[in-house]
Amino acid sequence: MADFKEELIQKLPRQSAEKVRALIEAKDLAYGGLRLAMAAVENCFQRLQQAETNATHAIQQLPQTRPHGAVERALEPIARVKAELERARAAEERARAAWEKFHFLGGLRDWSFKYLASGGQLAYDPLPPAKLAKGETPRQALERIRAEINQVEAAWNEAQRAPMPLAEIKSEIAATVDAIAARGAPSIDPRIRNGDPAKINHALRLETLNGSKVGDGGASFFVWLMRDQIINKLNAQTDALQIDRAMSDAVREKLFSDLADRRLDLERLEESIITTAAKEGMALDRRLDADPRAVLEVVETFDGERL
């Protein structure tokens, strides 16, 4: 995990910087626990190898008429160390999972660097109070809020897939055809006396010059020539479409804006619950894609004004 440099942290609002430093300390503690767990696994592995060597030597030293249970007794240390190794590996997995929960810091670092490097400004924006329903635990509240975040994400994805209304489709088609037709529209020059005052030969040319194609072989000219027929045929195809839940660009952009605001509000509530629970000794995990603005408790500003 790349470091969150102190030089960058100092550019954050004071309260946000202090929070980041505390999170980094917690991450480093988790990494220290992971290193200890990894060392324990390595120690067990080495002792297992030694136990296997000792058992092999002990068995080789037994007389040909081996006493009853002698081999089993020689192998017992191997079984004990194997059990220790399994426990150590399980502890290592838990320690690694605890450390990986801090990977969200990478997103905070990258967002902060890009935003501040582009000239952006940040102001501290305290989180709203953590609101729990009657009889609700912080963990249950977190699950409730995350369910709402998932609903917002589902609505966003649905809006992304939403088709355009028929009228907008036809308008886009006409604009596309007209742009091509404009490139192919001939211009008549009465001064040309070589038999081609409309420069049709030029419009129809397709040559190769220095490895590059010159002209379009008259494609745009024929689009100009048949502009109305092309649009009418495409409009007929459009009318035959079965479109459900169509959404204009204006409505869609407004919905995206509302959903983005709603998601940020929910993520700030989510962070409020996490930080409040932490003060009471309860550790709640952050999502790896948590919004940096919520975790850092900041708002973007420009010349002192909130964006």
C-alpha positions as CSV (number, residue, x, y, z in Angstrom):
1,M,0.0,0.0,0.0
2,A,1.5,3.3,-1.1
3,D,2.1,5.9,1.6
4,F,0.0,8.9,2.4
5,K,2.8,11.5,2.5
6,E,2.9,14.0,5.3
7,E,3.4,16.8,2.7
8,L,0.0,16.0,1.3
9,I,-1.7,15.5,4.7
10,Q,-0.6,19.0,5.7
11,K,-2.6,20.5,2.8
12,L,-5.8,19.1,4.2
13,P,-8.0,21.0,6.8
14,R,-6.6,20.5,10.3
15,Q,-9.3,18.2,11.5
16,S,-9.1,16.1,8.4
17,A,-5.3,15.9,8.6
18,E,-5.5,14.7,12.2
19,K,-8.0,12.0,11.2
20,V,-5.8,10.8,8.4
21,R,-2.9,10.5,10.7
22,A,-4.9,8.5,13.2
23,L,-6.1,6.2,10.4
24,I,-2.5,5.7,9.3
25,E,-1.4,4.8,12.8
26,A,-4.2,2.2,13.0
27,K,-3.2,0.9,9.6
28,D,0.5,0.6,10.7
29,L,-0.6,-1.3,13.8
30,A,-2.6,-3.7,11.7
31,Y,0.4,-4.2,9.4
32,G,2.6,-4.8,12.5
33,G,0.1,-7.5,13.5
34,L,0.3,-9.0,10.0
35,R,4.1,-9.1,10.1
36,L,4.0,-10.9,13.5
37,A,1.5,-13.4,12.2
38,M,3.6,-14.0,9.1
39,A,6.6,-14.6,11.3
40,A,4.7,-17.0,13.4
41,V,3.8,-19.0,10.2
42,E,7.4,-19.0,9.1
43,N,8.5,-20.2,12.6
44,C,5.9,-23.0,12.5
45,F,7.0,-24.0,9.0
46,Q,10.6,-24.2,10.1
47,R,9.7,-26.3,13.2
48,L,7.6,-28.6,11.0
49,Q,10.6,-29.2,8.7
50,Q,12.8,-29.9,11.7
51,A,10.1,-32.2,13.3
52,E,9.9,-34.2,10.0
53,T,13.7,-34.5,9.9
54,N,13.7,-35.7,13.5
55,A,10.9,-38.2,12.9
56,T,12.6,-39.6,9.9
57,H,15.9,-40.0,11.8
58,A,14.1,-41.6,14.8
59,I,12.2,-44.1,12.6
60,Q,15.5,-45.0,10.8
61,Q,17.0,-45.8,14.2
62,L,14.3,-48.2,15.2
63,P,15.2,-51.9,15.2
64,Q,13.8,-54.0,12.4
65,T,11.3,-55.5,14.9
66,R,9.8,-52.1,15.7
67,P,8.1,-51.8,19.1
68,H,4.3,-51.4,19.0
69,G,3.4,-47.7,18.5
70,A,7.0,-46.6,18.1
71,V,6.4,-45.1,14.6
72,E,3.3,-43.3,15.8
73,R,5.2,-41.8,18.8
74,A,7.9,-40.6,16.4
75,L,5.4,-38.9,14.2
76,E,3.4,-37.2,17.0
77,P,5.5,-34.0,17.1
78,I,4.8,-33.6,13.4
79,A,1.0,-33.7,14.0
80,R,1.4,-31.2,16.8
81,V,3.4,-28.7,14.8
82,K,1.0,-29.1,11.8
83,A,-1.9,-28.2,14.0
84,E,0.1,-25.1,15.2
85,L,0.8,-24.2,11.6
86,E,-2.9,-24.3,10.7
87,R,-3.7,-22.1,13.6
88,A,-0.9,-19.7,12.7
89,R,-2.1,-19.6,9.0
90,A,-5.7,-18.8,10.1
91,A,-4.3,-16.0,12.4
92,E,-2.3,-14.7,9.4
93,E,-5.4,-14.6,7.3
94,R,-7.3,-12.7,9.9
95,A,-4.4,-10.3,10.3
96,R,-4.2,-9.7,6.6
97,A,-7.9,-9.1,6.3
98,A,-7.6,-6.5,9.2
99,W,-4.8,-4.8,7.3
100,E,-6.5,-4.9,4.0
101,K,-9.5,-3.0,5.5
102,F,-7.3,0.1,5.4
103,H,-6.9,-0.1,1.6
104,F,-9.5,2.7,1.4
105,L,-6.7,5.1,2.4
106,G,-5.3,4.6,-1.1
107,G,-8.5,6.1,-2.6
108,L,-8.3,9.0,-0.1
109,R,-4.7,9.7,-1.0
110,D,-5.2,9.6,-4.8
111,W,-8.3,11.8,-4.7
112,S,-6.7,14.3,-2.4
113,F,-3.6,14.5,-4.6
114,K,-5.4,14.9,-7.8
115,Y,-7.9,17.4,-6.5
116,L,-5.4,19.6,-4.7
117,A,-2.8,19.4,-7.5
118,S,-5.5,20.7,-9.9
119,G,-5.9,23.8,-7.8
120,G,-8.9,22.7,-5.8
121,Q,-9.5,23.9,-2.3
122,L,-11.0,22.0,0.7
123,A,-12.8,23.1,3.8
124,Y,-13.7,21.1,6.9
125,D,-17.3,20.0,6.8
126,P,-18.3,18.2,10.1
127,L,-20.3,15.1,9.8
128,P,-24.0,15.0,10.7
129,P,-25.0,13.4,14.0
130,A,-25.2,9.6,13.8
131,K,-28.8,8.7,13.8
132,L,-30.0,5.3,14.9
133,A,-33.6,4.1,14.8
134,K,-35.2,3.0,18.1
135,G,-33.5,-0.2,19.3
136,E,-31.1,-0.2,16.3
137,T,-27.4,-1.0,16.9
138,P,-24.7,0.9,15.0
139,R,-24.0,-2.2,12.9
140,Q,-27.6,-2.4,12.0
141,A,-27.8,1.3,11.1
142,L,-24.7,0.8,8.9
143,E,-26.4,-2.0,7.1
144,R,-29.5,0.0,6.6
145,I,-27.6,3.0,5.2
146,R,-25.5,0.7,2.9
147,A,-28.7,-0.8,1.6
148,E,-29.9,2.7,0.7
149,I,-26.5,3.4,-1.0
150,N,-27.1,0.2,-3.1
151,Q,-30.5,1.5,-4.1
152,V,-29.0,4.8,-5.2
153,E,-26.3,2.9,-7.2
154,A,-29.1,0.7,-8.8
155,A,-31.0,3.8,-9.8
156,W,-27.8,5.3,-11.2
157,N,-27.2,2.2,-13.3
158,E,-30.8,2.2,-14.5
159,A,-30.5,5.8,-15.6
160,Q,-27.3,5.0,-17.5
161,R,-29.1,2.3,-19.4
162,A,-32.2,4.5,-20.0
163,P,-33.0,5.0,-23.7
164,M,-33.6,8.4,-25.3
165,P,-37.2,9.4,-26.1
166,L,-38.2,8.9,-29.8
167,A,-38.1,12.6,-30.5
168,E,-34.5,12.9,-29.2
169,I,-33.4,9.9,-31.2
170,K,-34.8,11.4,-34.4
171,S,-33.2,14.7,-33.6
172,E,-29.8,13.1,-33.1
173,I,-30.2,11.1,-36.3
174,A,-31.1,14.2,-38.3
175,A,-28.1,16.1,-36.8
176,T,-25.8,13.2,-37.7
177,V,-27.1,12.9,-41.3
178,D,-26.9,16.7,-41.8
179,A,-23.3,16.9,-40.5
180,I,-22.3,14.2,-43.1
181,A,-24.4,15.8,-45.8
182,A,-22.8,19.2,-45.2
183,R,-19.4,17.7,-45.9
184,G,-20.7,16.3,-49.2
185,A,-22.7,19.2,-50.4
186,P,-21.3,20.4,-53.7
187,S,-20.6,24.0,-54.5
188,I,-21.0,25.2,-58.0
189,D,-18.3,27.4,-59.4
190,P,-19.5,29.1,-62.7
191,R,-15.8,29.9,-63.6
192,I,-14.9,26.3,-64.0
193,R,-14.9,25.5,-67.8
194,N,-13.7,21.9,-67.7
195,G,-17.2,20.4,-67.7
196,D,-17.5,20.0,-63.9
197,P,-18.6,23.3,-62.4
198,A,-20.2,21.4,-59.4
199,K,-16.9,19.6,-58.8
200,I,-18.6,16.2,-58.8
201,N,-15.3,14.4,-59.7
202,H,-13.7,15.9,-56.7
203,A,-16.6,14.8,-54.4
204,L,-16.4,11.2,-55.7
205,R,-12.6,10.8,-55.5
206,L,-10.9,8.3,-53.3
207,E,-7.1,8.3,-53.7
208,T,-4.1,7.2,-51.7
209,L,-1.6,9.9,-51.0
210,N,1.5,9.0,-49.0
211,G,-0.3,6.0,-47.6
212,S,-3.3,8.1,-46.5
213,K,-6.8,8.0,-48.0
214,V,-7.9,11.2,-49.6
215,G,-11.7,11.6,-50.0
216,D,-14.5,9.3,-49.1
217,G,-15.5,8.0,-52.5
218,G,-18.6,10.2,-52.6
219,A,-20.2,8.7,-49.5
220,S,-20.9,12.2,-48.0
221,F,-22.1,13.4,-51.4
222,F,-24.7,10.7,-51.7
223,V,-25.8,11.3,-48.1
224,W,-26.4,14.9,-49.2
225,L,-28.2,13.7,-52.3
226,M,-30.5,11.4,-50.4
227,R,-30.7,13.2,-47.1
228,D,-34.5,13.2,-46.8
229,Q,-34.8,9.5,-47.9
230,I,-32.2,8.4,-45.3
231,I,-33.7,10.4,-42.5
232,N,-37.2,9.1,-43.3
233,K,-36.1,5.5,-43.4
234,L,-34.2,5.9,-40.1
235,N,-37.2,7.6,-38.5
236,A,-39.4,4.7,-39.6
237,Q,-37.0,2.3,-37.9
238,T,-37.1,4.5,-34.8
239,D,-40.9,4.5,-34.7
240,A,-40.8,0.7,-34.7
241,L,-38.7,0.5,-31.6
242,Q,-40.2,-0.7,-28.3
243,I,-38.9,1.8,-25.8
244,D,-39.6,1.7,-22.1
245,R,-38.6,4.2,-19.4
246,A,-37.2,6.7,-21.9
247,M,-35.3,9.6,-20.4
248,S,-34.3,12.9,-22.0
249,D,-30.8,14.1,-21.5
250,A,-32.0,17.0,-19.3
251,V,-34.0,14.7,-17.1
252,R,-31.2,12.2,-16.9
253,E,-28.5,14.8,-16.0
254,K,-30.8,16.2,-13.3
255,L,-31.4,12.7,-11.9
256,F,-27.6,12.0,-11.9
257,S,-27.0,15.2,-9.9
258,D,-29.7,14.3,-7.4
259,L,-28.5,10.8,-7.0
260,A,-24.9,12.0,-6.5
261,D,-26.0,14.4,-3.8
262,R,-28.1,11.7,-2.1
263,R,-25.2,9.2,-2.2
264,L,-22.8,11.7,-0.6
265,D,-25.4,12.5,2.1
266,L,-25.7,8.8,2.8
267,E,-22.0,8.2,2.9
268,R,-21.5,11.1,5.3
269,L,-24.1,9.4,7.6
270,E,-22.3,6.1,7.1
271,E,-19.0,7.7,8.2
272,S,-20.7,9.4,11.1
273,I,-21.9,6.1,12.4
274,I,-18.4,4.5,12.0
275,T,-16.6,7.3,13.8
276,T,-19.1,7.5,16.6
277,A,-18.9,3.7,17.1
278,A,-15.1,3.9,17.1
279,K,-15.2,6.4,20.0
280,E,-17.3,3.8,21.9
281,G,-14.8,1.1,21.2
282,M,-16.7,-0.6,18.4
283,A,-14.8,-1.2,15.1
284,L,-16.9,-0.9,12.0
285,D,-15.3,-1.4,8.6
286,R,-15.3,1.2,5.9
287,R,-16.1,0.3,2.3
288,L,-13.0,0.3,0.0
289,D,-14.8,2.7,-2.3
290,A,-16.0,5.0,0.4
291,D,-16.3,8.6,-0.9
292,P,-13.1,10.5,0.2
293,R,-15.1,13.6,0.9
294,A,-17.2,11.7,3.5
295,V,-14.2,10.0,5.2
296,L,-12.1,13.2,5.2
297,E,-15.1,15.3,6.3
298,V,-14.4,17.9,3.6
299,V,-16.3,20.0,1.0
300,E,-14.8,21.4,-2.2
301,T,-14.6,25.2,-2.3
302,F,-13.5,27.8,-4.7
303,D,-12.3,31.2,-3.5
304,G,-13.9,30.4,-0.1
305,E,-17.3,29.5,-1.6
306,R,-18.7,26.0,-1.3
307,L,-19.1,24.3,-4.7
